[in-house]
Amino acid sequence: MRPRFGKPDLTAGISCAQARETARSVLAEQDMPPVLTDDVLTVVSELVSNAVRHAGGVTGFQITVQTGQIIVEVSDGSALQPHLRPPSPDTPGGFGWRVVKTLAPGTFVRFNRNGKTITATIPTS
């Protein structure tokens, strides 16, 4: 498998739908199985929607397929650390970060002067 990257012209301001379509295209080129594709699309959706909802929007998006892993990177302009919210029957939502950390256990956050980049690594096997 050779590395593949998201389209650079769809980075800043990318929507969830555009990010999912980019990811779907990259994964299809690499013949990824549907179950793995679904997991990656879930991670993409959660990270992009959280950037839009909580951090003023996406400033960068990239997906890379490497041997044994798929790497999703989403950048935004916020310096706030994502965190797990305690489950509450009275408050909707709050499960996205938990879902990302479950599907991509190697997820980490890098901060820079323009905000942060969340890197989620999904194993392919």
C-alpha positions as CSV (number, residue, x, y, z in Angstrom):
1,M,0.0,0.0,0.0
2,R,1.4,3.4,-0.9
3,P,0.5,6.4,1.2
4,R,-2.5,8.5,0.0
5,F,-3.4,12.0,1.1
6,G,-6.6,14.0,1.4
7,K,-7.0,16.7,-1.2
8,P,-5.2,19.9,-0.1
9,D,-7.8,22.2,-1.6
10,L,-10.4,20.9,0.8
11,T,-8.7,21.7,4.1
12,A,-9.7,25.0,5.7
13,G,-13.4,25.2,6.2
14,I,-14.1,21.6,5.1
15,S,-17.5,20.3,6.0
16,C,-18.2,16.8,7.5
17,A,-19.7,15.7,4.2
18,Q,-16.6,16.9,2.2
19,A,-14.2,15.2,4.7
20,R,-16.2,12.0,4.6
21,E,-16.2,12.0,0.8
22,T,-12.5,12.7,0.7
23,A,-11.9,9.8,3.1
24,R,-14.2,7.5,1.2
25,S,-12.4,8.2,-2.0
26,V,-8.9,7.6,-0.6
27,L,-10.0,4.4,1.1
28,A,-11.8,3.1,-2.0
29,E,-8.6,3.6,-4.0
30,Q,-6.8,1.4,-1.5
31,D,-9.6,-1.3,-1.5
32,M,-10.3,-1.0,2.2
33,P,-13.0,-3.3,3.6
34,P,-16.4,-1.8,4.3
35,V,-16.2,-2.3,8.0
36,L,-12.9,-0.5,8.3
37,T,-14.2,2.3,6.0
38,D,-17.2,2.7,8.3
39,D,-14.9,3.1,11.3
40,V,-12.7,5.6,9.6
41,L,-15.7,7.6,8.4
42,T,-17.0,7.6,12.0
43,V,-13.7,9.0,13.3
44,V,-13.6,11.6,10.5
45,S,-17.2,12.7,11.2
46,E,-16.6,13.0,15.0
47,L,-13.3,15.0,14.6
48,V,-14.6,17.3,11.9
49,S,-18.0,17.9,13.6
50,N,-16.3,18.6,16.9
51,A,-13.9,21.1,15.2
52,V,-16.9,22.9,13.7
53,R,-19.0,22.8,16.8
54,H,-16.4,23.6,19.5
55,A,-13.4,25.1,17.8
56,G,-14.6,27.5,15.1
57,G,-14.1,25.2,12.2
58,V,-11.5,23.0,10.5
59,T,-8.2,24.6,9.5
60,G,-6.7,21.4,8.1
61,F,-7.7,17.9,7.1
62,Q,-5.6,15.0,5.9
63,I,-6.0,11.2,5.6
64,T,-3.1,8.9,5.0
65,V,-3.1,5.2,4.3
66,Q,0.0,3.4,5.4
67,T,0.9,-0.2,5.9
68,G,-1.1,-1.4,8.9
69,Q,-2.8,1.9,9.7
70,I,-4.9,4.8,8.5
71,I,-4.1,8.2,9.9
72,V,-6.7,11.0,10.1
73,E,-5.5,14.5,11.0
74,V,-7.9,17.3,11.8
75,S,-6.7,20.8,12.8
76,D,-8.6,23.6,14.3
77,G,-7.9,27.0,15.8
78,S,-8.7,26.2,19.4
79,A,-6.1,25.6,22.1
80,L,-8.6,23.7,24.2
81,Q,-7.9,20.0,25.0
82,P,-10.7,17.6,24.0
83,H,-12.0,15.7,27.0
84,L,-14.3,12.9,27.9
85,R,-17.6,14.1,29.3
86,P,-19.3,12.0,32.0
87,P,-22.4,10.3,30.5
88,S,-25.6,12.0,31.5
89,P,-29.1,11.0,30.6
90,D,-30.1,14.7,30.8
91,T,-27.5,16.0,28.4
92,P,-27.5,14.9,24.7
93,G,-24.2,14.1,23.0
94,G,-20.8,13.9,24.6
95,F,-19.8,10.6,23.2
96,G,-17.7,11.7,20.2
97,W,-14.3,11.8,21.9
98,R,-15.0,8.4,23.6
99,V,-15.9,6.9,20.2
100,V,-12.7,8.3,18.5
101,K,-10.5,7.0,21.3
102,T,-12.2,3.6,21.1
103,L,-11.8,3.3,17.3
104,A,-8.4,4.9,17.1
105,P,-6.6,4.1,20.4
106,G,-3.5,5.9,19.2
107,T,-5.2,9.3,19.1
108,F,-3.2,12.2,20.4
109,V,-3.3,16.0,20.3
110,R,-0.5,18.4,19.2
111,F,-0.8,22.0,20.1
112,N,0.8,24.8,18.1
113,R,0.5,28.6,17.9
114,N,-2.5,28.4,15.6
115,G,-4.5,25.9,17.7
116,K,-4.2,22.1,17.6
117,T,-4.1,19.0,15.4
118,I,-5.7,15.8,16.5
119,T,-4.1,12.7,14.9
120,A,-6.2,9.5,15.0
121,T,-4.5,6.3,14.0
122,I,-6.9,3.4,13.1
123,P,-5.2,0.0,12.7
124,T,-6.0,-1.9,9.5
125,S,-5.6,-5.3,11.0
